Amino acid sequence: MSYDVIVIGGSFAGLSAALQLARSRRRVLVLDSGKPRNRFAQFSHGFFGHDGQPPSAILANARSQLLSYRTVSFADDLATHAAKIGEEFIVTTTSGNVHTAARLILATGVSDDLTTIPGLQERWGISILHCFYCHGYEVAGRRLGVLATSDRSLQTAMLLPDWSEHVTLFTNGVLTLGPEQMADLRTRGVSVEAVPVVALVGDAPALSGLRLEDGRITPVDAVFVSPCTRMASPLAE
């Protein structure tokens, strides 16, 4: 069967696209590998009408609603190759199936690079966090760290005191701060640690501190980090 559109990626973006297409009476196939970026988070917050719901529950409900449209199909499969031949796109999956469509939507999302320090991946979404609007409320008032990965980390450190009076910015050899920036951080009550972080302390996924290169351990209960991201699928290339 040939479709009007194949949507590769069945998380929030892919399902949103498929819903509008379904309501336009298009024949749609959604291909999804079942590994959304938010699978590491226990709950979704700040999402209107769904605050506190597990991401998996939100997706299951959205998929159920989408399948009420007779022109929509789902395949729990990973798209491994896509090419345009003539007027159609040809998509091949790991199961060996081949699907064709007039249009292709890539909603594969991104994946996070958490390889800089051992232990980040095991704590991701629990005690290693990326968004204070998503997770700040749950760790409010606790000992919080900001592990610098880019200049953006300074903004995180400046805003995080809205959730806690105990914030430490670990520059980690990545962030160089001038006198004015240091003064701004002091005004916000943020401590600054320049010695690089070499290890995470505590039984994963919990966190009790960060071990520094000089052997000291700074107690923290949660750390905010902005990891480097890459496209989760090579299909665009």
N, C-alpha and C positions, 0 to 999 in steps of 0.2 A: 504493500500500500504506500502511495506517495502522499505526503502531508503538505499543507500550505506552509507550515512553520515547524521546525524542530527547535525546541528550547533545551539547551544543554546546561543542566544545573537546576535542581528542584528545591532550592532553599527560598528565602524570602523574595529575592529579586526575580528568580526564575518563575516562581508561582504567580507573582504579581503580573509579570508579562503575559504568562499563559492565560490568566483570568481575563484580561482585556481582549486578548485574541479570541478566546472562547465566546465572549459576549459579542464579538464581531462575526460569529458563526464561521470561524476558520477551523480547519482540521489541524489539530496541534498534537505533537508528541513531545512529552517531557522525559528527557533522559536524566537519571539521577543516580550517582554512585553511593549516596547515603552517608557522605562525610562532609557535612556543612562546617564552616569555620567555627560556628558557635556551639559545636557539640561538646566542648569542654566546659561550658558554663552550665551550672545547675538550674539557674533561673534567668529569665529575661526581665529587665526592669526599664522603666521609662517608655515603654511601648504602649501607647494608648489602647485601653481595653484589654490588655494582656499582662499588666504588671504582675510580676511574681510567678508567671507561668513558666514551666520548663520549655525551652525552645522546641524540643521534640513534640510536645503536646500542641504547640502553636502550628507546627508544620503538619502534623497529622490532621488537625482540624481544617487547615487550609486545603490540603490535598482532598479531603472528603468533600468539601464544598466544590472544588474544581471538577471533580469527577461526576458531579450532577449534570454537567454539560456533556451531551452525547458526542460532541466532536473532539473530545479530549481523551488522549491515551497516555498511560505512564509505562515506563520501562525502568526497572531497577537495574541499571547497567552502566558501565563506564565507557564513555566515548573516547576512543583512542586515536581516531584519525578522521579528518574531515577535508573534503576537497570539492571544488566546483567543477563539474563536467557539463559543458553545454549550458543549459538554463537551470540545472538542478544542482543542489548540494548533496553529496554522498557522505554519509556518516557511518563509520564502522565501530563496533563495540567489542569489549573483551570477550563476550560470549560468541562472537563471530557473526552476529546479526548485522545486516546492512539496511539502513533506512535512507529514504530520499525525501527531499522537500524543496520547495521553491525559495524559501528563506531560512536563515539560520540565526538564532540568537545565542550568544555565548554569555551565560550567567554563571560561570564556574567559580567566581569569587577569587579570593586570595588565601594564601597560607602564610603563617608566621614563622620567621626564622628565630628559633629559640636555642641556638647552639652556642651562644657566646659564653655562657657559664653553665656547667653541669648542674642539673636539678631544676632548671627553669621549666622545662617541658612537663615534668611530673607534677608541678604545682600550678600550671597554667589554668586560669579561670577559677582557682580556689584561693590561693594566697599570693600568686603572681598575677597582677591585673593590668589591664590596659586603659580603662576608661573610668574616670572618677564619677561621671554622670551615671554610668551603668552599675558601678559597684561601690562607690564611695559611701553610700548610706549604710551599707552592711558592715563597714569597718570604721565607721565614724567614732572618733574619740580614742582610737587605738594608736599604737606606735607604727607610723607609716614611713616608708622609704620611697624615694624616686631614684631609680637606677638609670643614669643618663645613657642614651643611645644616640642622641642628636641634639641640635639646638632646641627642638620642641620640648625637651625635658625641662627646660627652664620655665616654660609656661605652665607645665604640669605642677612644678614645685611652687609656683606663685599662687596657683588656684587651690591646691590641695588643703591649705590651712582652713578653708571654709568647712572642711569635714573633721579636722583634727588639729589640736594644738601641738601635736608631737610629730613633726615632719622633718626628715633628714634627706637632703639631696646628696647623692653619691655621684660626683662628677666622673669618676671611673676612667680618667684619662681621655674622655671624649669631649667634655665641656670645659671651656676656658672662660672664667668669669672675670669681668672688669670691676673696678671699685663701685661703679653705680649699680651694677647688678647685685653685688654683694650687699650693698646698703638696702636695696629693695627687698632682698631675701630676709635680712635682719628685721626690717620693718614688719614683715609678715610672720616673723617668729620661726623661720626655717633655719635649721642647722645645716652646715655644709661640710662634707667629708671628701677630701681630695685623694686619699689613699685608695688605690684600686681595689675592687671587690674580687675575690678569688673563689669563694664558695658560699653556698647557702647552708644554713644550720637549722636543724629540726627534722622531725619525722614527716616526710612528704605524705600527703600534700600540705601539711601544716608547715609553718615557718616560725622560727624563734629568733633568728638573727642573720647577719651577714658577716662572714669572715673576711677581714681585710688582708692585704698583702703583708703587712707588718705583724700579723698574728692576732691583732685585736678583733673582738667580736662586738658589733653594734646590734643591740636588741631591736628587732622589728617584728611586727605581727603580719604585715602585708607590704608588698612592694608594687609600685606602679612602673611599668616599663612600656615603651613604644617600640616593639620589635620591627625589624625590616620585614617587608612583605614582598611576596612575589605572586604572580598569577598561579592559581592552583592547577591549571591545566596548560599544556603546551599547544593546544589547538589553534590559538590565535597565530602563533608562529608558523 
